[in-house]
Amino acid sequence: MEIAVVTGTSTGIGFATSVRLARHGYCVFAGMRNPGKAGPLRAAAADAGLTIEVIELDVTSTASVNRAFETVSGHGPVDVLVNNAGIGGASPLEITPEDEHRQMFETNYFGAIRCIQAVLPAMRARRSGCIINVASIAGRIASSPMAPYTASKFALEALSESLAQEVKPFNVRVAIVEPGIIDTAMARRVESAHTRSPYPQERRFAAMFNASLKNPVPPSVVGEKVLEIVDSGTWQLRHPVGPDAEPFLQWRKAMSDEEWVAWGALGDDAWYDRLKADFGMDARPNA
């Protein structure tokens, strides 16, 4: 039985991905920082007779990562690594503490590096393996008020693109999954984000997420894409996921950098009007 390690599995995309891979016959080691939250995943695995082993894995700690992968190595080599663990946030740069930027990178960027470095020597030696990094369309579209999050996801995209070149000669595949707005706890926090500041972008993004989540896209959509990447043997690097992902990317591509900045800087009424005219989304509060 092939082994897959998935990080950040207590809820959302990591939970759904673990279940989907296990249903397809993988022995899944589901990493989570707090195994006390493992009840729902263990119950889902037991109900369906799935091989899912929860392991303590805090991607911000090198010691924790080493312990976790040492545990996994006792069962065999890692065939698939899914770097899903991540944190989000939405607040204007001026009022976002420096520590919040660091925490974002420790989890979203350095956390992936720690896990990749834990599995790569064996994958390279075996000339086999698949590394999937869960980024976001925010890794290709920078939007206020999500500077720390988008910066960490841009960095993960660059890391993945470089890594793919390094490891392809060793038959190790790298893929980037780029979800749009998926119904996760992280997205719900953006939806409800409101701080008192002179910047309107935070409440506008909250309204946009609120509008999108009225027709929620389940995390299982991302889990299915991960399985498709693993199972197909594809060497395609980037994989937008969800009904809004590719449209968002094409919308951004249609604008110059200056036009994008100007759109983000519009007043509220003009911003909502453009969002509806260009993207077909009526996000105006109480719309």
MOQUIKA-V210888 format. One record per backbone hydrogen bond with DSSP energy under -0.5 kcal/mol. CO is the residue of the C=O (numbers start at 1). NH is the residue of the N-H. If there is no record, write none. Layout:
BEGIN
co = (CO & CO)
nh = (NH & NH)
END
This chain:
BEGIN
co = (2 & 3 & 3 & 4 & 5 & 6 & 8 & 11 & 11 & 12 & 13 & 14 & 15 & 16 & 17 & 18 & 19 & 20 & 21 & 22 & 26 & 27 & 27 & 28 & 28 & 29 & 29 & 30 & 31 & 31 & 32 & 33 & 34 & 35 & 38 & 39 & 40 & 41 & 42 & 43 & 44 & 45 & 45 & 50 & 51 & 52 & 53 & 55 & 57 & 58 & 60 & 61 & 62 & 63 & 64 & 65 & 66 & 67 & 68 & 69 & 70 & 71 & 72 & 72 & 77 & 77 & 79 & 80 & 81 & 81 & 82 & 82 & 83 & 92 & 93 & 95 & 97 & 97 & 98 & 99 & 100 & 101 & 102 & 103 & 104 & 105 & 105 & 105 & 106 & 109 & 110 & 111 & 112 & 113 & 114 & 115 & 116 & 116 & 117 & 119 & 120 & 121 & 122 & 123 & 123 & 129 & 130 & 130 & 131 & 131 & 132 & 132 & 133 & 133 & 136 & 137 & 137 & 141 & 143 & 145 & 146 & 147 & 148 & 149 & 150 & 151 & 152 & 153 & 154 & 155 & 156 & 157 & 158 & 159 & 160 & 161 & 162 & 163 & 164 & 167 & 167 & 168 & 171 & 171 & 173 & 175 & 175 & 176 & 177 & 177 & 178 & 179 & 180 & 182 & 184 & 185 & 186 & 187 & 188 & 190 & 195 & 200 & 201 & 202 & 203 & 204 & 205 & 206 & 207 & 208 & 209 & 211 & 212 & 213 & 216 & 217 & 218 & 219 & 219 & 220 & 221 & 222 & 223 & 224 & 225 & 226 & 227 & 228 & 229 & 229 & 237 & 239 & 241 & 242 & 242 & 244 & 245 & 246 & 247 & 248 & 249 & 250 & 252 & 256 & 257 & 258 & 259 & 260 & 261 & 263 & 267 & 268 & 269 & 270 & 271 & 272 & 273 & 274 & 275 & 275 & 275 & 276 & 280 & 281 & 284)
nh = (27 & 79 & 80 & 29 & 82 & 31 & 14 & 14 & 15 & 16 & 17 & 18 & 19 & 20 & 21 & 22 & 23 & 24 & 26 & 25 & 28 & 4 & 29 & 30 & 53 & 6 & 31 & 55 & 8 & 9 & 57 & 35 & 37 & 38 & 42 & 43 & 44 & 45 & 46 & 47 & 48 & 49 & 50 & 52 & 28 & 54 & 30 & 32 & 59 & 61 & 62 & 65 & 66 & 67 & 68 & 69 & 70 & 71 & 72 & 73 & 74 & 74 & 75 & 76 & 3 & 79 & 130 & 5 & 83 & 132 & 7 & 84 & 134 & 95 & 96 & 97 & 100 & 101 & 102 & 103 & 104 & 105 & 106 & 107 & 108 & 109 & 110 & 111 & 111 & 113 & 114 & 115 & 116 & 117 & 118 & 119 & 119 & 120 & 121 & 123 & 124 & 125 & 126 & 127 & 128 & 173 & 81 & 132 & 133 & 175 & 83 & 134 & 135 & 177 & 139 & 140 & 141 & 143 & 146 & 91 & 150 & 151 & 152 & 153 & 154 & 155 & 156 & 157 & 158 & 159 & 160 & 161 & 162 & 163 & 164 & 165 & 166 & 167 & 168 & 170 & 172 & 171 & 129 & 173 & 131 & 133 & 177 & 239 & 135 & 179 & 241 & 137 & 182 & 184 & 188 & 189 & 190 & 191 & 192 & 193 & 197 & 204 & 205 & 206 & 207 & 208 & 209 & 210 & 211 & 212 & 213 & 214 & 215 & 216 & 218 & 183 & 221 & 222 & 223 & 224 & 225 & 226 & 227 & 228 & 229 & 230 & 231 & 232 & 233 & 234 & 176 & 178 & 180 & 245 & 246 & 248 & 249 & 250 & 251 & 252 & 253 & 254 & 255 & 260 & 261 & 262 & 263 & 264 & 265 & 266 & 271 & 272 & 273 & 274 & 275 & 276 & 277 & 278 & 279 & 280 & 281 & 280 & 282 & 283 & 287)
END
